[in-house]
Amino acid sequence: MYSDMSDSNPKSKIRHQIDENLKRIYDETLNEQIPDKLTQLLEQLRRKAGDADDGGA
């Protein structure tokens, strides 16, 4: 990824560690469950959108 990636370069090691940590946090975030409260809110919004579609016809 970086042109100066060598094991003897301390900055390279730090960059690699940062990259790995960012990837790990991103993966963990993708795998988190949606909170129940948000799921309920989305369901309410879908129902209201459906009611609006039915009422307009």
N, C-alpha and C positions, 0 to 999 in steps of 0.2 A: 504494500500500500504506500509506504513512504520510501523514498530513494535512499535514505540513510538507515534503513532497518538492519542493524547488526546487533548481536547479543552484547557487544562490549559498549554500546552507546546507551548511557543512562536515559537520555531523552527518548530514545527508541523504545526502551522498556516501558517507560511511563505512558507513551502514546499507545502502545500495545495493550497495556493494562486498562487504560481509559476506553479503548475500543471494545475490549472484552466486557467491561462493566456496562457500557451503554447497550451492547447487544443483549446481555443478560436481562437488564431492566426492561428493554423493549419486549423481549420474549415473554417475560413475566406479566407485563401489562396486557399483552395480547391474550394471554390465557386466563386473565381474571374474569370471574363471573360478573354479570351485570347485576347491580344491587336490585333487590325486590322492589324497592320504592320507584326506581327508574322504570323497571319493567311494567309496573302498574300504571305509571304515568303514560308510557307509550301506548298501552292498551286503551286507556281513556281517550287519548288523542285519536287513535284509530277508530274507536266507536263514534266519536264526535264527527270525524271526517266522513264516516259512512252515513251517519244521520244527515249530514249536510248534503251529501250526494243524493240520498233518497228524497229529501225534502225539496230539492230544486227541480225535480222532474215532474 
